[in-house]
Protein backbone atom coordinates (compact mmCIF):
# COMPACT_ATOMS: atom_id res chain seq x y z
CA UNK A 1 0.00 0.00 0.00
CA UNK A 2 2.88 2.36 0.73
CA UNK A 3 4.04 1.93 -2.86
CA UNK A 4 0.81 3.51 -4.13
CA UNK A 5 1.22 7.30 -4.57
CA UNK A 6 -2.08 8.03 -2.83
CA UNK A 7 -0.92 6.32 0.38
CA UNK A 8 2.82 6.99 0.54
CA UNK A 9 2.44 10.11 2.74
CA UNK A 10 -0.53 8.93 4.78
CA UNK A 11 0.05 8.90 8.54
CA UNK A 12 0.69 5.44 9.95
CA UNK A 13 -2.37 5.47 12.18
CA UNK A 14 -4.62 6.63 9.32
CA UNK A 15 -3.32 3.90 7.02
CA UNK A 16 -3.79 1.29 9.74
CA UNK A 17 -7.33 2.52 10.34
CA UNK A 18 -8.10 2.38 6.63
CA UNK A 19 -6.79 -1.17 6.32
CA UNK A 20 -8.99 -2.39 9.16
CA UNK A 21 -11.98 -1.65 6.90
CA UNK A 22 -10.46 -3.28 3.81
CA UNK A 23 -11.31 -6.77 2.59
CA UNK A 24 -9.17 -9.22 0.65
CA UNK A 25 -10.84 -11.30 -2.02
CA UNK A 26 -9.57 -14.25 -4.04
CA UNK A 27 -10.95 -14.46 -7.57
CA UNK A 28 -10.53 -17.43 -9.88
CA UNK A 29 -9.28 -16.94 -13.43
CA UNK A 30 -12.13 -15.94 -15.73
CA UNK A 31 -14.40 -14.61 -12.97
CA UNK A 32 -15.61 -10.99 -12.90
CA UNK A 33 -15.01 -8.65 -9.98
CA UNK A 34 -17.71 -6.26 -11.16
CA UNK A 35 -19.66 -5.54 -14.31
CA UNK A 36 -20.04 -2.42 -16.39
CA UNK A 37 -22.93 -0.44 -14.89
CA UNK A 38 -22.61 -1.80 -11.34
CA UNK A 39 -22.61 0.83 -8.52
CA UNK A 40 -19.09 2.20 -8.05
CA UNK A 41 -18.85 2.06 -4.26
CA UNK A 42 -15.23 0.86 -3.84
CA UNK A 43 -11.84 0.64 -5.48
CA UNK A 44 -9.29 -2.14 -5.67
CA UNK A 45 -5.59 -2.88 -5.24
CA UNK A 46 -4.15 -5.95 -6.95
CA UNK A 47 -2.10 -8.06 -4.52
CA UNK A 48 -1.36 -11.00 -6.83
CA UNK A 49 -2.12 -11.77 -10.47
CA UNK A 50 -3.57 -9.80 -13.36
CA UNK A 51 -6.96 -8.25 -14.06
CA UNK A 52 -8.33 -6.75 -17.24
CA UNK A 53 -10.65 -3.78 -17.47
CA UNK A 54 -12.87 -4.00 -20.53
CA UNK A 55 -16.01 -2.70 -22.18
CA UNK A 56 -18.53 -4.51 -24.36
CA UNK A 57 -20.34 -2.54 -27.06
CA UNK A 58 -23.88 -3.04 -28.31
CA UNK A 59 -22.69 -5.57 -30.88
CA UNK A 60 -21.03 -7.69 -28.20
CA UNK A 61 -17.46 -6.79 -29.20
CA UNK A 62 -15.01 -6.52 -26.33
CA UNK A 63 -12.41 -3.75 -26.01
CA UNK A 64 -9.62 -4.19 -23.46
CA UNK A 65 -9.09 -0.82 -21.76
CA UNK A 66 -6.32 -1.65 -19.33
CA UNK A 67 -4.37 -4.53 -17.83
CA UNK A 68 -3.71 -4.26 -14.09
CA UNK A 69 -0.85 -6.04 -12.34
CA UNK A 70 0.16 -6.62 -8.72
CA UNK A 71 0.84 -3.36 -6.88
CA UNK A 72 -1.56 -1.31 -9.01
CA UNK A 73 -4.96 0.12 -8.13
CA UNK A 74 -8.05 0.64 -10.24
CA UNK A 75 -11.62 2.00 -10.17
CA UNK A 76 -10.74 5.06 -8.05
CA UNK A 77 -12.12 7.61 -10.52
CA UNK A 78 -15.44 5.80 -10.92
CA UNK A 79 -15.80 5.58 -7.15
CA UNK A 80 -15.37 9.33 -6.68
CA UNK A 81 -17.77 10.10 -9.49
CA UNK A 82 -20.46 8.56 -7.29
CA UNK A 83 -21.98 6.74 -10.22
CA UNK A 84 -21.43 3.38 -11.86
CA UNK A 85 -18.43 1.47 -13.13
CA UNK A 86 -17.84 2.42 -16.79
CA UNK A 87 -15.99 -0.86 -17.41
CA UNK A 88 -16.07 -4.47 -16.28
CA UNK A 89 -13.16 -6.08 -14.40
CA UNK A 90 -12.18 -9.72 -14.86
CA UNK A 91 -9.42 -11.91 -13.45
CA UNK A 92 -7.23 -13.14 -16.31
CA UNK A 93 -5.11 -15.16 -13.88
CA UNK A 94 -5.94 -16.35 -10.39
CA UNK A 95 -6.21 -13.07 -8.53
CA UNK A 96 -6.07 -11.60 -5.04
CA UNK A 97 -7.37 -8.07 -4.59
CA UNK A 98 -7.83 -5.73 -1.66
CA UNK A 99 -10.94 -3.54 -1.80
CA UNK A 100 -11.63 -0.29 0.06
CA UNK A 101 -15.06 1.28 0.16
CA UNK A 102 -15.73 4.87 -0.82
CA UNK A 103 -17.04 5.63 2.68
CA UNK A 104 -13.85 4.37 4.34
CA UNK A 105 -11.65 6.34 1.96
CA UNK A 106 -13.74 9.49 2.42
CA UNK A 107 -13.06 9.33 6.16
CA UNK A 108 -9.36 8.96 5.39
CA UNK A 109 -9.39 12.06 3.16
CA UNK A 110 -11.20 14.07 5.83
CA UNK A 111 -8.54 13.19 8.38
CA UNK A 112 -5.60 14.13 6.12
CA UNK A 113 -6.12 16.44 3.15
CA UNK A 114 -2.77 15.32 1.70
CA UNK A 115 -4.47 12.07 0.76
CA UNK A 116 -6.86 13.97 -1.50
CA UNK A 117 -3.97 15.69 -3.29
CA UNK A 118 -2.17 12.37 -3.63
CA UNK A 119 -5.31 10.88 -5.18
CA UNK A 120 -5.49 13.75 -7.68
CA UNK A 121 -1.85 13.17 -8.56
CA UNK A 122 -2.50 9.47 -9.04
CA UNK A 123 -5.46 10.13 -11.34
CA UNK A 124 -3.41 12.67 -13.29
CA UNK A 125 -0.72 10.06 -13.85
CA UNK A 126 -3.36 7.60 -15.01
CA UNK A 127 -4.69 10.17 -17.50
CA UNK A 128 -1.20 10.68 -18.94
CA UNK A 129 -0.88 6.91 -19.34
CA UNK A 130 -4.16 6.77 -21.26
CA UNK A 131 -3.03 9.61 -23.53
CA UNK A 132 0.22 7.73 -24.21
CA UNK A 133 -1.79 4.59 -24.91
CA UNK A 134 -3.93 6.38 -27.51
CA UNK A 135 -0.81 7.89 -29.07
CA UNK A 136 0.83 4.47 -29.20
CA UNK A 137 -2.14 2.96 -31.02
CA UNK A 138 -2.10 5.78 -33.57
CA UNK A 139 1.57 6.16 -34.40
CA UNK A 140 3.44 2.98 -33.48
CA UNK A 141 3.75 -0.02 -35.75
CA UNK A 142 2.65 -3.44 -34.51
CA UNK A 143 6.27 -4.52 -33.76
CA UNK A 144 6.80 -1.33 -31.78
CA UNK A 145 3.61 -1.88 -29.78
CA UNK A 146 4.70 -5.45 -29.04
CA UNK A 147 8.16 -4.25 -28.05
CA UNK A 148 6.75 -1.55 -25.77
CA UNK A 149 4.66 -4.15 -23.99
CA UNK A 150 7.70 -6.39 -23.49
CA UNK A 151 9.71 -3.44 -22.14
CA UNK A 152 7.17 -3.00 -19.34
CA UNK A 153 7.97 -6.55 -18.21
CA UNK A 154 11.73 -5.97 -18.18
CA UNK A 155 13.73 -4.94 -15.11
CA UNK A 156 14.83 -1.27 -15.03
CA UNK A 157 18.03 -0.34 -16.80
CA UNK A 158 19.79 -2.09 -19.66
CA UNK A 159 21.36 -5.49 -20.15
CA UNK A 160 19.40 -8.60 -21.04
CA UNK A 161 16.23 -10.14 -19.70
CA UNK A 162 14.32 -13.40 -19.76
CA UNK A 163 10.79 -13.91 -18.49
CA UNK A 164 7.51 -15.66 -19.12
CA UNK A 165 4.57 -13.78 -20.62
CA UNK A 166 2.07 -13.31 -17.78
CA UNK A 167 -0.89 -13.31 -20.17
CA UNK A 168 -2.12 -15.28 -23.14
CA UNK A 169 -0.86 -13.90 -26.45
CA UNK A 170 -4.42 -13.37 -27.72
CA UNK A 171 -5.16 -11.15 -24.73
CA UNK A 172 -1.96 -9.15 -25.20
CA UNK A 173 -2.91 -8.65 -28.86
CA UNK A 174 -6.32 -7.28 -27.91
CA UNK A 175 -4.70 -4.92 -25.41
CA UNK A 176 -2.42 -3.64 -28.18
CA UNK A 177 -5.27 -3.20 -30.64
CA UNK A 178 -4.03 -5.81 -33.13
CA UNK A 179 -5.09 -9.26 -34.28
CA UNK A 180 -3.41 -12.33 -32.70
CA UNK A 181 -1.78 -13.30 -36.01
CA UNK A 182 -0.45 -9.74 -36.37
CA UNK A 183 1.01 -9.98 -32.86
CA UNK A 184 2.83 -13.20 -33.81
CA UNK A 185 4.27 -11.54 -36.92
CA UNK A 186 5.26 -8.51 -34.84
CA UNK A 187 7.21 -10.68 -32.41
CA UNK A 188 8.98 -12.34 -35.33
CA UNK A 189 10.07 -8.92 -36.61
CA UNK A 190 11.77 -8.24 -33.27
CA UNK A 191 14.25 -11.11 -33.75
CA UNK A 192 16.87 -9.00 -35.60
CA UNK A 193 17.22 -6.81 -32.50
CA UNK A 194 17.66 -9.76 -30.17
CA UNK A 195 14.14 -10.68 -29.07
CA UNK A 196 13.37 -14.40 -29.07
CA UNK A 197 9.98 -15.83 -28.13
CA UNK A 198 9.46 -19.56 -27.64
CA UNK A 199 5.96 -20.34 -26.51
CA UNK A 200 5.40 -17.99 -23.60
CA UNK A 201 9.10 -17.53 -22.75
CA UNK A 202 10.70 -14.27 -23.90
CA UNK A 203 14.46 -13.62 -24.09
CA UNK A 204 15.77 -10.12 -24.81
CA UNK A 205 19.48 -9.80 -25.57
CA UNK A 206 19.67 -6.01 -25.31
CA UNK A 207 16.96 -4.03 -23.53
CA UNK A 208 18.39 -0.69 -24.67
CA UNK A 209 18.29 -1.81 -28.33
CA UNK A 210 14.63 -2.77 -27.96
CA UNK A 211 13.86 0.55 -26.27
CA UNK A 212 15.56 2.47 -29.10
CA UNK A 213 13.59 0.49 -31.70
CA UNK A 214 10.30 1.34 -30.00
CA UNK A 215 11.11 5.06 -30.09
CA UNK A 216 12.05 5.13 -33.79
CA UNK A 217 9.79 6.93 -36.27
CA UNK A 218 8.20 4.61 -38.81
CA UNK A 219 6.42 5.82 -41.91
CA UNK A 220 3.74 3.15 -42.13
CA UNK A 221 2.24 1.78 -38.89
CA UNK A 222 0.86 -1.75 -39.18
CA UNK A 223 -2.71 -2.73 -38.31
C-alpha positions in Angstrom: 0.0 0.0 0.0 2.9 2.4 0.7 4.0 1.9 -2.9 0.8 3.5 -4.1 1.2 7.3 -4.6 -2.1 8.0 -2.8 -0.9 6.3 0.4 2.8 7.0 0.5 2.4 10.1 2.7 -0.5 8.9 4.8 0.0 8.9 8.5 0.7 5.4 10.0 -2.4 5.5 12.2 -4.6 6.6 9.3 -3.3 3.9 7.0 -3.8 1.3 9.7 -7.3 2.5 10.3 -8.1 2.4 6.6 -6.8 -1.2 6.3 -9.0 -2.4 9.2 -12.0 -1.6 6.9 -10.5 -3.3 3.8 -11.3 -6.8 2.6 -9.2 -9.2 0.7 -10.8 -11.3 -2.0 -9.6 -14.3 -4.0 -10.9 -14.5 -7.6 -10.5 -17.4 -9.9 -9.3 -16.9 -13.4 -12.1 -15.9 -15.7 -14.4 -14.6 -13.0 -15.6 -11.0 -12.9 -15.0 -8.6 -10.0 -17.7 -6.3 -11.2 -19.7 -5.5 -14.3 -20.0 -2.4 -16.4 -22.9 -0.4 -14.9 -22.6 -1.8 -11.3 -22.6 0.8 -8.5 -19.1 2.2 -8.0 -18.8 2.1 -4.3 -15.2 0.9 -3.8 -11.8 0.6 -5.5 -9.3 -2.1 -5.7 -5.6 -2.9 -5.2 -4.2 -6.0 -6.9 -2.1 -8.1 -4.5 -1.4 -11.0 -6.8 -2.1 -11.8 -10.5 -3.6 -9.8 -13.4 -7.0 -8.3 -14.1 -8.3 -6.8 -17.2 -10.7 -3.8 -17.5 -12.9 -4.0 -20.5 -16.0 -2.7 -22.2 -18.5 -4.5 -24.4 -20.3 -2.5 -27.1 -23.9 -3.0 -28.3 -22.7 -5.6 -30.9 -21.0 -7.7 -28.2 -17.5 -6.8 -29.2 -15.0 -6.5 -26.3 -12.4 -3.7 -26.0 -9.6 -4.2 -23.5 -9.1 -0.8 -21.8 -6.3 -1.6 -19.3 -4.4 -4.5 -17.8 -3.7 -4.3 -14.1 -0.8 -6.0 -12.3 0.2 -6.6 -8.7 0.8 -3.4 -6.9 -1.6 -1.3 -9.0 -5.0 0.1 -8.1 -8.1 0.6 -10.2 -11.6 2.0 -10.2 -10.7 5.1 -8.1 -12.1 7.6 -10.5 -15.4 5.8 -10.9 -15.8 5.6 -7.2 -15.4 9.3 -6.7 -17.8 10.1 -9.5 -20.5 8.6 -7.3 -22.0 6.7 -10.2 -21.4 3.4 -11.9 -18.4 1.5 -13.1 -17.8 2.4 -16.8 -16.0 -0.9 -17.4 -16.1 -4.5 -16.3 -13.2 -6.1 -14.4 -12.2 -9.7 -14.9 -9.4 -11.9 -13.5 -7.2 -13.1 -16.3 -5.1 -15.2 -13.9 -5.9 -16.4 -10.4 -6.2 -13.1 -8.5 -6.1 -11.6 -5.0 -7.4 -8.1 -4.6 -7.8 -5.7 -1.7 -10.9 -3.5 -1.8 -11.6 -0.3 0.1 -15.1 1.3 0.2 -15.7 4.9 -0.8 -17.0 5.6 2.7 -13.9 4.4 4.3 -11.6 6.3 2.0 -13.7 9.5 2.4 -13.1 9.3 6.2 -9.4 9.0 5.4 -9.4 12.1 3.2 -11.2 14.1 5.8 -8.5 13.2 8.4 -5.6 14.1 6.1 -6.1 16.4 3.1 -2.8 15.3 1.7 -4.5 12.1 0.8 -6.9 14.0 -1.5 -4.0 15.7 -3.3 -2.2 12.4 -3.6 -5.3 10.9 -5.2 -5.5 13.7 -7.7 -1.9 13.2 -8.6 -2.5 9.5 -9.0 -5.5 10.1 -11.3 -3.4 12.7 -13.3 -0.7 10.1 -13.9 -3.4 7.6 -15.0 -4.7 10.2 -17.5 -1.2 10.7 -18.9 -0.9 6.9 -19.3 -4.2 6.8 -21.3 -3.0 9.6 -23.5 0.2 7.7 -24.2 -1.8 4.6 -24.9 -3.9 6.4 -27.5 -0.8 7.9 -29.1 0.8 4.5 -29.2 -2.1 3.0 -31.0 -2.1 5.8 -33.6 1.6 6.2 -34.4 3.4 3.0 -33.5 3.8 0.0 -35.8 2.6 -3.4 -34.5 6.3 -4.5 -33.8 6.8 -1.3 -31.8 3.6 -1.9 -29.8 4.7 -5.4 -29.0 8.2 -4.2 -28.1 6.8 -1.6 -25.8 4.7 -4.2 -24.0 7.7 -6.4 -23.5 9.7 -3.4 -22.1 7.2 -3.0 -19.3 8.0 -6.6 -18.2 11.7 -6.0 -18.2 13.7 -4.9 -15.1 14.8 -1.3 -15.0 18.0 -0.3 -16.8 19.8 -2.1 -19.7 21.4 -5.5 -20.2 19.4 -8.6 -21.0 16.2 -10.1 -19.7 14.3 -13.4 -19.8 10.8 -13.9 -18.5 7.5 -15.7 -19.1 4.6 -13.8 -20.6 2.1 -13.3 -17.8 -0.9 -13.3 -20.2 -2.1 -15.3 -23.1 -0.9 -13.9 -26.4 -4.4 -13.4 -27.7 -5.2 -11.1 -24.7 -2.0 -9.1 -25.2 -2.9 -8.7 -28.9 -6.3 -7.3 -27.9 -4.7 -4.9 -25.4 -2.4 -3.6 -28.2 -5.3 -3.2 -30.6 -4.0 -5.8 -33.1 -5.1 -9.3 -34.3 -3.4 -12.3 -32.7 -1.8 -13.3 -36.0 -0.4 -9.7 -36.4 1.0 -10.0 -32.9 2.8 -13.2 -33.8 4.3 -11.5 -36.9 5.3 -8.5 -34.8 7.2 -10.7 -32.4 9.0 -12.3 -35.3 10.1 -8.9 -36.6 11.8 -8.2 -33.3 14.3 -11.1 -33.7 16.9 -9.0 -35.6 17.2 -6.8 -32.5 17.7 -9.8 -30.2 14.1 -10.7 -29.1 13.4 -14.4 -29.1 10.0 -15.8 -28.1 9.5 -19.6 -27.6 6.0 -20.3 -26.5 5.4 -18.0 -23.6 9.1 -17.5 -22.8 10.7 -14.3 -23.9 14.5 -13.6 -24.1 15.8 -10.1 -24.8 19.5 -9.8 -25.6 19.7 -6.0 -25.3 17.0 -4.0 -23.5 18.4 -0.7 -24.7 18.3 -1.8 -28.3 14.6 -2.8 -28.0 13.9 0.5 -26.3 15.6 2.5 -29.1 13.6 0.5 -31.7 10.3 1.3 -30.0 11.1 5.1 -30.1 12.1 5.1 -33.8 9.8 6.9 -36.3 8.2 4.6 -38.8 6.4 5.8 -41.9 3.7 3.2 -42.1 2.2 1.8 -38.9 0.9 -1.8 -39.2 -2.7 -2.7 -38.3 
